[in-house]
Amino acid sequence: MDWSSWLLRSVSRSSDNSKNSQNSNQQIPKPGGGGGEEEQLGVTQQLIDHVKSFTIDTFKNFPLQDEATPSSTKTSSNVQRDLSEWQERHATLVLSKAKELSHLRFMLCPRHLKERQFWMIYFMLVKSHVAEYELHAIRLAKLKMMAIENEESSDTIGFEVEMAETKQSANLAPPTS
């Protein structure tokens, strides 16, 4: 009994610690303070100013690598998915905040560039502005997965201990006739 209690306490403590570390790392400090979705997605005033400097020629003259090996992944519906979830959310938000980028996209796609090429170029151009935010989002996702796995394993361990205790008490009980 002492061993099983210790095990359950240590697993729940490690789960609590991972949740606390997740909560403490949830927001990246913003130079001007604040937070929210814009901050988590890296859509800062500095990024918007940078995006406003883009022209049609910025995209048309950008050197693209050979497209023989696409880096897109397949979703469960067998549709190619070129952007990560974070990138999709970032793209949607930046299009709503920087109308100049939205206008460029309208002018370029699909006449001059495919949609995936446009976003590939965009994320290469803004890499220095958004890399730390995307990395932070990846770390948060990993922490969430670890917390979920810890929770699932602690539930399993609890059931295993309970089952073992039940079997042990059933074996120790005198037979009734």
Backbone as JSON Lines, residues from 0, in Angstrom:
{"i":0,"aa":"M","n":[0.83,-1.19,0.0],"ca":[0.0,0.0,0.0],"c":[0.87,1.25,0.0]}
{"i":1,"aa":"D","n":[1.95,1.27,0.8],"ca":[2.8,2.45,0.85],"c":[3.44,2.72,-0.5]}
{"i":2,"aa":"W","n":[3.88,1.67,-1.16],"ca":[4.54,1.83,-2.46],"c":[3.57,2.39,-3.5]}
{"i":3,"aa":"S","n":[2.37,1.86,-3.54],"ca":[1.4,2.32,-4.53],"c":[0.99,3.77,-4.26]}
{"i":4,"aa":"S","n":[0.86,4.15,-3.01],"ca":[0.52,5.54,-2.67],"c":[1.64,6.47,-3.1]}
{"i":5,"aa":"W","n":[2.87,6.05,-2.84],"ca":[4.02,6.87,-3.24],"c":[4.05,7.04,-4.76]}
{"i":6,"aa":"L","n":[3.8,5.96,-5.49],"ca":[3.82,6.0,-6.94],"c":[2.75,6.95,-7.48]}
{"i":7,"aa":"L","n":[1.55,6.85,-6.97],"ca":[0.47,7.73,-7.42],"c":[0.78,9.19,-7.11]}
{"i":8,"aa":"R","n":[1.34,9.46,-5.92],"ca":[1.7,10.84,-5.56],"c":[2.79,11.38,-6.46]}
{"i":9,"aa":"S","n":[3.81,10.57,-6.75],"ca":[4.92,11.06,-7.58],"c":[4.47,11.31,-9.01]}
{"i":10,"aa":"V","n":[3.6,10.47,-9.53],"ca":[3.09,10.68,-10.88],"c":[2.23,11.93,-10.93]}
{"i":11,"aa":"S","n":[1.37,12.13,-9.96],"ca":[0.53,13.32,-9.97],"c":[1.37,14.58,-9.76]}
{"i":12,"aa":"R","n":[2.44,14.5,-8.96],"ca":[3.34,15.65,-8.78],"c":[4.03,16.0,-10.09]}
{"i":13,"aa":"S","n":[4.52,15.0,-10.83],"ca":[5.2,15.29,-12.1],"c":[4.22,15.85,-13.11]}
{"i":14,"aa":"S","n":[2.97,15.4,-13.07],"ca":[1.95,15.94,-13.96],"c":[1.66,17.4,-13.6]}
{"i":15,"aa":"D","n":[1.57,17.69,-12.3],"ca":[1.35,19.07,-11.85],"c":[2.51,19.95,-12.23]}
{"i":16,"aa":"N","n":[3.74,19.44,-12.11],"ca":[4.92,20.23,-12.47],"c":[4.94,20.55,-13.95]}
{"i":17,"aa":"S","n":[4.57,19.58,-14.78],"ca":[4.57,19.86,-16.23],"c":[3.48,20.86,-16.57]}
{"i":18,"aa":"K","n":[2.35,20.81,-15.88],"ca":[1.29,21.8,-16.12],"c":[1.75,23.18,-15.68]}
{"i":19,"aa":"N","n":[2.44,23.26,-14.53],"ca":[2.94,24.55,-14.05],"c":[3.97,25.12,-15.0]}
{"i":20,"aa":"S","n":[4.88,24.29,-15.49],"ca":[5.9,24.79,-16.42],"c":[5.25,25.2,-17.73]}
{"i":21,"aa":"Q","n":[4.18,24.51,-18.11],"ca":[3.46,24.89,-19.33],"c":[2.82,26.25,-19.14]}
{"i":22,"aa":"N","n":[2.18,26.48,-18.0],"ca":[1.53,27.76,-17.74],"c":[2.53,28.89,-17.65]}
{"i":23,"aa":"S","n":[3.7,28.64,-17.09],"ca":[4.68,29.7,-16.95],"c":[5.33,30.06,-18.28]}
{"i":24,"aa":"N","n":[5.32,29.13,-19.24],"ca":[5.93,29.39,-20.55],"c":[4.9,29.75,-21.61]}
{"i":25,"aa":"Q","n":[3.67,30.03,-21.22],"ca":[2.6,30.16,-22.19],"c":[2.71,31.4,-23.07]}
{"i":26,"aa":"Q","n":[3.28,32.49,-22.57],"ca":[3.34,33.69,-23.38],"c":[4.77,34.15,-23.54]}
{"i":27,"aa":"I","n":[5.07,34.62,-24.74],"ca":[6.38,35.2,-25.01],"c":[6.29,36.67,-24.65]}
{"i":28,"aa":"P","n":[7.24,37.21,-23.89],"ca":[7.15,38.61,-23.54],"c":[7.19,39.5,-24.78]}
{"i":29,"aa":"K","n":[6.32,40.45,-24.83],"ca":[6.24,41.37,-25.96],"c":[6.98,42.65,-25.59]}
{"i":30,"aa":"P","n":[7.77,43.21,-26.54],"ca":[8.49,44.42,-26.22],"c":[7.61,45.53,-25.65]}
{"i":31,"aa":"G","n":[6.37,45.64,-26.12],"ca":[5.48,46.68,-25.61],"c":[4.51,46.17,-24.57]}
{"i":32,"aa":"G","n":[4.69,44.95,-24.09],"ca":[3.77,44.36,-23.13],"c":[2.58,43.75,-23.84]}
{"i":33,"aa":"G","n":[1.69,43.13,-23.09],"ca":[0.47,42.57,-23.69],"c":[0.62,41.1,-24.01]}
{"i":34,"aa":"G","n":[-0.37,40.56,-24.69],"ca":[-0.34,39.14,-25.04],"c":[-1.46,38.85,-26.01]}
{"i":35,"aa":"G","n":[-2.07,37.69,-25.89],"ca":[-3.18,37.33,-26.74],"c":[-2.75,36.58,-27.98]}
{"i":36,"aa":"E","n":[-3.74,36.37,-28.85],"ca":[-3.49,35.57,-30.04],"c":[-2.47,36.22,-30.97]}
{"i":37,"aa":"E","n":[-2.56,37.53,-31.15],"ca":[-1.61,38.22,-32.02],"c":[-0.18,37.98,-31.54]}
{"i":38,"aa":"E","n":[0.02,38.06,-30.25],"ca":[1.36,37.87,-29.69],"c":[1.82,36.43,-29.85]}
{"i":39,"aa":"Q","n":[0.94,35.47,-29.6],"ca":[1.31,34.06,-29.73],"c":[1.62,33.7,-31.18]}
{"i":40,"aa":"L","n":[0.99,34.39,-32.12],"ca":[1.21,34.1,-33.54],"c":[2.29,34.98,-34.14]}
{"i":41,"aa":"G","n":[2.9,35.85,-33.36],"ca":[4.01,36.66,-33.84],"c":[3.62,37.82,-34.74]}
{"i":42,"aa":"V","n":[2.36,38.2,-34.71],"ca":[1.91,39.31,-35.54],"c":[2.1,40.6,-34.73]}
{"i":43,"aa":"T","n":[3.29,41.14,-34.82],"ca":[3.65,42.36,-34.1],"c":[3.64,43.54,-35.07]}
{"i":44,"aa":"Q","n":[3.71,44.74,-34.51],"ca":[3.76,45.92,-35.36],"c":[5.01,45.91,-36.23]}
{"i":45,"aa":"Q","n":[6.11,45.42,-35.67],"ca":[7.36,45.31,-36.43],"c":[7.18,44.4,-37.65]}
{"i":46,"aa":"L","n":[6.5,43.26,-37.47],"ca":[6.24,42.34,-38.58],"c":[5.35,43.02,-39.62]}
{"i":47,"aa":"I","n":[4.3,43.68,-39.18],"ca":[3.39,44.33,-40.12],"c":[4.12,45.4,-40.93]}
{"i":48,"aa":"D","n":[4.99,46.16,-40.27],"ca":[5.79,47.16,-40.99],"c":[6.69,46.5,-42.03]}
{"i":49,"aa":"H","n":[7.27,45.37,-41.66],"ca":[8.14,44.62,-42.58],"c":[7.34,44.11,-43.79]}
{"i":50,"aa":"V","n":[6.16,43.57,-43.51],"ca":[5.3,43.02,-44.57],"c":[4.86,44.12,-45.53]}
{"i":51,"aa":"K","n":[4.64,45.32,-45.01],"ca":[4.2,46.44,-45.87],"c":[5.27,46.83,-46.88]}
{"i":52,"aa":"S","n":[6.52,46.44,-46.64],"ca":[7.6,46.77,-47.57],"c":[7.67,45.8,-48.75]}
{"i":53,"aa":"F","n":[6.9,44.71,-48.72],"ca":[6.92,43.73,-49.8],"c":[6.25,44.31,-51.05]}
{"i":54,"aa":"T","n":[6.79,43.91,-52.2],"ca":[6.2,44.3,-53.48],"c":[5.94,43.03,-54.3]}
{"i":55,"aa":"I","n":[5.28,43.23,-55.42],"ca":[5.05,42.1,-56.32],"c":[6.4,41.52,-56.77]}
{"i":56,"aa":"D","n":[7.36,42.39,-57.03],"ca":[8.69,41.93,-57.45],"c":[9.41,41.14,-56.36]}
{"i":57,"aa":"T","n":[9.13,41.46,-55.1],"ca":[9.72,40.71,-53.99],"c":[9.39,39.23,-54.15]}
{"i":58,"aa":"F","n":[8.15,38.94,-54.49],"ca":[7.71,37.56,-54.64],"c":[8.1,36.97,-56.0]}
{"i":59,"aa":"K","n":[7.94,37.76,-57.07],"ca":[8.25,37.25,-58.4],"c":[9.72,36.91,-58.56]}
{"i":60,"aa":"N","n":[10.59,37.7,-57.97],"ca":[12.04,37.52,-58.14],"c":[12.67,36.67,-57.06]}
{"i":61,"aa":"F","n":[11.87,36.12,-56.17],"ca":[12.43,35.3,-55.09],"c":[12.9,33.97,-55.66]}
{"i":62,"aa":"P","n":[14.14,33.58,-55.35],"ca":[14.66,32.3,-55.88],"c":[14.04,31.11,-55.15]}
{"i":63,"aa":"L","n":[13.25,30.34,-55.87],"ca":[12.62,29.15,-55.29],"c":[13.45,27.92,-55.6]}
{"i":64,"aa":"Q","n":[13.43,26.97,-54.66],"ca":[14.13,25.71,-54.87],"c":[13.31,24.85,-55.83]}
{"i":65,"aa":"D","n":[13.95,23.79,-56.33],"ca":[13.29,22.85,-57.22],"c":[12.08,22.25,-56.51]}
{"i":66,"aa":"E","n":[10.97,22.18,-57.19],"ca":[9.74,21.68,-56.57],"c":[9.52,20.2,-56.82]}
{"i":67,"aa":"A","n":[10.54,19.49,-57.21],"ca":[10.39,18.04,-57.48],"c":[10.07,17.28,-56.2]}
{"i":68,"aa":"T","n":[10.54,17.78,-55.06],"ca":[10.28,17.11,-53.79],"c":[9.46,18.04,-52.89]}
{"i":69,"aa":"P","n":[8.15,17.99,-52.99],"ca":[7.32,18.87,-52.16],"c":[7.46,18.51,-50.7]}
{"i":70,"aa":"S","n":[7.45,19.53,-49.85],"ca":[7.61,19.31,-48.41],"c":[6.26,19.28,-47.71]}
{"i":71,"aa":"S","n":[5.19,19.2,-48.46],"ca":[3.88,19.21,-47.84],"c":[3.57,17.83,-47.26]}
{"i":72,"aa":"T","n":[2.66,17.83,-46.31],"ca":[2.24,16.58,-45.7],"c":[0.82,16.28,-46.12]}
{"i":73,"aa":"K","n":[0.42,15.04,-45.96],"ca":[-0.95,14.65,-46.31],"c":[-1.77,14.6,-45.03]}
{"i":74,"aa":"T","n":[-2.99,15.09,-45.1],"ca":[-3.89,14.98,-43.98],"c":[-4.67,13.7,-44.11]}
{"i":75,"aa":"S","n":[-5.53,13.42,-43.15],"ca":[-6.3,12.18,-43.18],"c":[-7.21,12.09,-44.39]}
{"i":76,"aa":"S","n":[-7.6,13.23,-44.95],"ca":[-8.48,13.2,-46.13],"c":[-7.68,13.17,-47.43]}
{"i":77,"aa":"N","n":[-6.37,12.92,-47.34],"ca":[-5.48,12.79,-48.49],"c":[-5.32,14.1,-49.26]}
{"i":78,"aa":"V","n":[-5.55,15.22,-48.61],"ca":[-5.37,16.53,-49.2],"c":[-4.01,17.05,-48.74]}
{"i":79,"aa":"Q","n":[-3.26,17.66,-49.66],"ca":[-1.96,18.17,-49.27],"c":[-2.14,19.35,-48.34]}
{"i":80,"aa":"R","n":[-1.33,19.35,-47.31],"ca":[-1.37,20.43,-46.34],"c":[0.04,20.99,-46.26]}
{"i":81,"aa":"D","n":[0.21,22.2,-46.77],"ca":[1.54,22.8,-46.87],"c":[1.94,23.57,-45.62]}
{"i":82,"aa":"L","n":[0.99,24.1,-44.88],"ca":[1.28,24.91,-43.71],"c":[0.93,24.16,-42.44]}
{"i":83,"aa":"S","n":[1.71,24.43,-41.4],"ca":[1.37,23.86,-40.1],"c":[0.16,24.59,-39.55]}
{"i":84,"aa":"E","n":[-0.42,24.08,-38.5],"ca":[-1.58,24.73,-37.89],"c":[-1.22,26.15,-37.44]}
{"i":85,"aa":"W","n":[-0.04,26.3,-36.84],"ca":[0.41,27.63,-36.4],"c":[0.55,28.56,-37.59]}
{"i":86,"aa":"Q","n":[1.15,28.08,-38.67],"ca":[1.33,28.92,-39.86],"c":[-0.01,29.32,-40.47]}
{"i":87,"aa":"E","n":[-0.97,28.4,-40.49],"ca":[-2.3,28.73,-41.01],"c":[-2.94,29.85,-40.2]}
{"i":88,"aa":"R","n":[-2.88,29.72,-38.88],"ca":[-3.46,30.74,-38.01],"c":[-2.72,32.07,-38.17]}
{"i":89,"aa":"H","n":[-1.39,32.01,-38.27],"ca":[-0.58,33.22,-38.48],"c":[-0.97,33.88,-39.8]}
{"i":90,"aa":"A","n":[-1.06,33.09,-40.86],"ca":[-1.37,33.62,-42.19],"c":[-2.74,34.3,-42.19]}
{"i":91,"aa":"T","n":[-3.73,33.68,-41.59],"ca":[-5.06,34.26,-41.54],"c":[-5.04,35.59,-40.8]}
{"i":92,"aa":"L","n":[-4.35,35.63,-39.67],"ca":[-4.29,36.86,-38.88],"c":[-3.51,37.96,-39.59]}
{"i":93,"aa":"V","n":[-2.38,37.61,-40.18],"ca":[-1.57,38.64,-40.85],"c":[-2.29,39.18,-42.08]}
{"i":94,"aa":"L","n":[-3.07,38.35,-42.76],"ca":[-3.85,38.84,-43.9],"c":[-4.9,39.85,-43.46]}
{"i":95,"aa":"S","n":[-5.47,39.64,-42.27],"ca":[-6.48,40.57,-41.78],"c":[-5.86,41.86,-41.24]}
{"i":96,"aa":"K","n":[-4.61,41.79,-40.77],"ca":[-3.94,42.96,-40.19],"c":[-3.18,43.78,-41.23]}
{"i":97,"aa":"A","n":[-2.65,43.13,-42.25],"ca":[-1.85,43.82,-43.27],"c":[-2.56,43.67,-44.61]}
{"i":98,"aa":"K","n":[-3.4,44.64,-44.92],"ca":[-4.18,44.6,-46.16],"c":[-3.27,44.61,-47.39]}
{"i":99,"aa":"E","n":[-2.06,45.16,-47.25],"ca":[-1.12,45.18,-48.37],"c":[-0.73,43.76,-48.78]}
{"i":100,"aa":"L","n":[-0.53,42.9,-47.8],"ca":[-0.19,41.51,-48.09],"c":[-1.37,40.8,-48.75]}
{"i":101,"aa":"S","n":[-2.56,41.07,-48.26],"ca":[-3.76,40.49,-48.85],"c":[-3.89,40.91,-50.31]}
{"i":102,"aa":"H","n":[-3.61,42.17,-50.6],"ca":[-3.67,42.68,-51.97],"c":[-2.6,42.01,-52.84]}
{"i":103,"aa":"L","n":[-1.38,41.87,-52.31],"ca":[-0.3,41.19,-53.05],"c":[-0.69,39.76,-53.39]}
{"i":104,"aa":"R","n":[-1.25,39.08,-52.42],"ca":[-1.66,37.68,-52.63],"c":[-2.71,37.61,-53.73]}
{"i":105,"aa":"F","n":[-3.65,38.55,-53.72],"ca":[-4.69,38.58,-54.74],"c":[-4.08,38.81,-56.13]}
{"i":106,"aa":"M","n":[-3.08,39.68,-56.19],"ca":[-2.44,40.01,-57.47],"c":[-1.57,38.85,-57.99]}
{"i":107,"aa":"L","n":[-0.95,38.1,-57.08],"ca":[0.02,37.07,-57.47],"c":[-0.59,35.69,-57.68]}
{"i":108,"aa":"C","n":[-1.59,35.34,-56.89],"ca":[-2.13,33.98,-56.92],"c":[-3.45,33.94,-57.68]}
{"i":109,"aa":"P","n":[-3.62,33.06,-58.58],"ca":[-2.76,32.02,-59.11],"c":[-2.05,32.42,-60.41]}
{"i":110,"aa":"R","n":[-2.15,33.7,-60.81],"ca":[-1.56,34.11,-62.1],"c":[-0.06,33.9,-62.18]}
{"i":111,"aa":"H","n":[0.65,34.32,-61.13],"ca":[2.12,34.27,-61.16],"c":[2.7,33.2,-60.25]}
{"i":112,"aa":"L","n":[2.03,32.92,-59.15],"ca":[2.52,31.95,-58.17],"c":[1.37,31.06,-57.72]}
{"i":113,"aa":"K","n":[1.72,29.84,-57.35],"ca":[0.74,28.98,-56.71],"c":[0.64,29.45,-55.26]}
{"i":114,"aa":"E","n":[-0.49,29.14,-54.65],"ca":[-0.72,29.54,-53.26],"c":[0.39,29.03,-52.34]}
{"i":115,"aa":"R","n":[0.77,27.78,-52.51],"ca":[1.82,27.21,-51.65],"c":[3.16,27.92,-51.85]}
{"i":116,"aa":"Q","n":[3.45,28.34,-53.08],"ca":[4.69,29.08,-53.34],"c":[4.65,30.44,-52.65]}
{"i":117,"aa":"F","n":[3.5,31.1,-52.71],"ca":[3.36,32.4,-52.07],"c":[3.67,32.29,-50.58]}
{"i":118,"aa":"W","n":[3.07,31.31,-49.91],"ca":[3.27,31.18,-48.47],"c":[4.68,30.69,-48.14]}
{"i":119,"aa":"M","n":[5.25,29.88,-48.99],"ca":[6.63,29.44,-48.77],"c":[7.57,30.65,-48.81]}
{"i":120,"aa":"I","n":[7.38,31.5,-49.8],"ca":[8.2,32.71,-49.92],"c":[7.95,33.64,-48.73]}
{"i":121,"aa":"Y","n":[6.67,33.82,-48.39],"ca":[6.33,34.69,-47.26],"c":[7.04,34.25,-45.99]}
{"i":122,"aa":"F","n":[6.94,32.96,-45.66],"ca":[7.55,32.5,-44.41],"c":[9.08,32.55,-44.45]}
{"i":123,"aa":"M","n":[9.66,32.46,-45.64],"ca":[11.12,32.65,-45.73],"c":[11.47,34.12,-45.51]}
{"i":124,"aa":"L","n":[10.66,35.02,-46.03],"ca":[10.92,36.45,-45.89],"c":[10.75,36.94,-44.45]}
{"i":125,"aa":"V","n":[9.84,36.35,-43.72],"ca":[9.56,36.81,-42.34],"c":[10.17,35.9,-41.28]}
{"i":126,"aa":"K","n":[11.0,34.97,-41.7],"ca":[11.56,33.99,-40.78],"c":[12.22,34.63,-39.56]}
{"i":127,"aa":"S","n":[12.97,35.69,-39.78],"ca":[13.67,36.33,-38.65],"c":[12.68,36.98,-37.67]}
{"i":128,"aa":"H","n":[11.49,37.3,-38.12],"ca":[10.49,37.94,-37.26],"c":[9.63,36.93,-36.51]}
{"i":129,"aa":"V","n":[9.36,35.77,-37.12],"ca":[8.39,34.85,-36.53],"c":[8.98,33.54,-36.01]}
{"i":130,"aa":"A","n":[10.25,33.3,-36.25],"ca":[10.84,32.0,-35.87],"c":[10.7,31.71,-34.38]}
{"i":131,"aa":"E","n":[10.97,32.68,-33.54],"ca":[10.9,32.42,-32.09],"c":[9.47,32.16,-31.64]}
{"i":132,"aa":"Y","n":[8.5,32.79,-32.28],"ca":[7.1,32.56,-31.93],"c":[6.65,31.16,-32.35]}
{"i":133,"aa":"E","n":[7.07,30.75,-33.55],"ca":[6.71,29.42,-34.02],"c":[7.38,28.35,-33.17]}
{"i":134,"aa":"L","n":[8.63,28.57,-32.82],"ca":[9.34,27.64,-31.95],"c":[8.65,27.53,-30.6]}
{"i":135,"aa":"H","n":[8.22,28.66,-30.07],"ca":[7.5,28.66,-28.79],"c":[6.2,27.86,-28.9]}
{"i":136,"aa":"A","n":[5.49,28.01,-30.01],"ca":[4.24,27.27,-30.23],"c":[4.51,25.77,-30.3]}
{"i":137,"aa":"I","n":[5.6,25.39,-30.95],"ca":[5.97,23.98,-31.05],"c":[6.28,23.42,-29.66]}
{"i":138,"aa":"R","n":[7.01,24.2,-28.87],"ca":[7.33,23.76,-27.51],"c":[6.07,23.6,-26.66]}
{"i":139,"aa":"L","n":[5.14,24.55,-26.78],"ca":[3.89,24.44,-26.03],"c":[3.11,23.19,-26.44]}
{"i":140,"aa":"A","n":[3.07,22.91,-27.73],"ca":[2.36,21.73,-28.21],"c":[2.99,20.45,-27.64]}
{"i":141,"aa":"K","n":[4.33,20.42,-27.59],"ca":[5.01,19.25,-27.03],"c":[4.72,19.11,-25.55]}
{"i":142,"aa":"L","n":[4.71,20.24,-24.81],"ca":[4.4,20.19,-23.39],"c":[2.97,19.69,-23.15]}
{"i":143,"aa":"K","n":[2.04,20.14,-23.98],"ca":[0.66,19.68,-23.86],"c":[0.57,18.18,-24.1]}
{"i":144,"aa":"M","n":[1.29,17.69,-25.12],"ca":[1.28,16.26,-25.41],"c":[1.87,15.47,-24.25]}
{"i":145,"aa":"M","n":[2.96,15.99,-23.68],"ca":[3.59,15.3,-22.54],"c":[2.64,15.28,-21.35]}
{"i":146,"aa":"A","n":[1.93,16.38,-21.12],"ca":[0.99,16.43,-20.0],"c":[-0.14,15.43,-20.21]}
{"i":147,"aa":"I","n":[-0.63,15.35,-21.44],"ca":[-1.7,14.4,-21.75],"c":[-1.21,12.97,-21.56]}
{"i":148,"aa":"E","n":[0.01,12.68,-22.05],"ca":[0.56,11.34,-21.89],"c":[0.77,11.01,-20.41]}
{"i":149,"aa":"N","n":[1.25,11.99,-19.63],"ca":[1.42,11.77,-18.19],"c":[0.09,11.48,-17.52]}
{"i":150,"aa":"E","n":[-0.93,12.24,-17.9],"ca":[-2.24,12.04,-17.33],"c":[-2.77,10.65,-17.66]}
{"i":151,"aa":"E","n":[-2.62,10.25,-18.93],"ca":[-3.09,8.93,-19.35],"c":[-2.33,7.82,-18.63]}
{"i":152,"aa":"S","n":[-1.0,7.99,-18.5],"ca":[-0.22,6.93,-17.85],"c":[-0.53,6.88,-16.36]}
{"i":153,"aa":"S","n":[-0.81,8.03,-15.72],"ca":[-1.13,8.0,-14.3],"c":[-2.48,7.34,-14.08]}
{"i":154,"aa":"D","n":[-3.42,7.54,-14.99],"ca":[-4.71,6.86,-14.89],"c":[-4.52,5.36,-15.03]}
{"i":155,"aa":"T","n":[-3.7,4.94,-15.99],"ca":[-3.44,3.53,-16.21],"c":[-2.76,2.91,-15.0]}
{"i":156,"aa":"I","n":[-1.77,3.62,-14.45],"ca":[-1.06,3.1,-13.28],"c":[-2.03,2.94,-12.11]}
{"i":157,"aa":"G","n":[-2.91,3.92,-11.94],"ca":[-3.89,3.84,-10.86],"c":[-4.78,2.63,-11.0]}
{"i":158,"aa":"F","n":[-5.23,2.35,-12.23],"ca":[-6.08,1.2,-12.46],"c":[-5.3,-0.09,-12.25]}
{"i":159,"aa":"E","n":[-4.03,-0.11,-12.69],"ca":[-3.22,-1.32,-12.52],"c":[-3.0,-1.61,-11.04]}
{"i":160,"aa":"V","n":[-2.71,-0.56,-10.26],"ca":[-2.5,-0.75,-8.82],"c":[-3.79,-1.23,-8.17]}
{"i":161,"aa":"E","n":[-4.9,-0.62,-8.55],"ca":[-6.19,-1.02,-7.99],"c":[-6.5,-2.46,-8.33]}
{"i":162,"aa":"M","n":[-6.25,-2.86,-9.58],"ca":[-6.5,-4.24,-9.99],"c":[-5.6,-5.19,-9.23]}
{"i":163,"aa":"A","n":[-4.33,-4.82,-9.05],"ca":[-3.4,-5.68,-8.33],"c":[-3.84,-5.84,-6.88]}
{"i":164,"aa":"E","n":[-4.28,-4.75,-6.25],"ca":[-4.74,-4.83,-4.86],"c":[-5.98,-5.71,-4.76]}
{"i":165,"aa":"T","n":[-6.87,-5.62,-5.7],"ca":[-8.09,-6.42,-5.7],"c":[-7.75,-7.9,-5.86]}
{"i":166,"aa":"K","n":[-6.84,-8.21,-6.79],"ca":[-6.44,-9.6,-6.99],"c":[-5.76,-10.15,-5.75]}
{"i":167,"aa":"Q","n":[-4.9,-9.31,-5.14],"ca":[-4.17,-9.76,-3.96],"c":[-5.12,-10.04,-2.8]}
{"i":168,"aa":"S","n":[-6.1,-9.18,-2.58],"ca":[-7.04,-9.39,-1.48],"c":[-7.94,-10.58,-1.77]}
{"i":169,"aa":"A","n":[-8.25,-10.83,-3.03],"ca":[-9.08,-11.99,-3.37],"c":[-8.3,-13.28,-3.11]}
{"i":170,"aa":"N","n":[-6.99,-13.28,-3.34],"ca":[-6.18,-14.47,-3.12],"c":[-5.97,-14.72,-1.64]}
{"i":171,"aa":"L","n":[-5.97,-13.67,-0.81],"ca":[-5.73,-13.82,0.62],"c":[-6.99,-14.18,1.4]}
{"i":172,"aa":"A","n":[-8.13,-13.94,0.84],"ca":[-9.39,-14.2,1.53],"c":[-9.58,-15.73,1.66]}
{"i":173,"aa":"P","n":[-10.04,-16.16,2.82],"ca":[-10.28,-17.6,3.01],"c":[-11.46,-18.05,2.15]}
{"i":174,"aa":"P","n":[-11.35,-19.26,1.61],"ca":[-12.44,-19.74,0.78],"c":[-13.7,-19.99,1.6]}
{"i":175,"aa":"T","n":[-14.8,-19.61,1.07],"ca":[-16.08,-19.84,1.77],"c":[-16.78,-21.03,1.13]}
{"i":176,"aa":"S","n":[-17.32,-21.89,1.98],"ca":[-18.01,-23.06,1.43],"c":[-19.35,-23.24,2.05]}
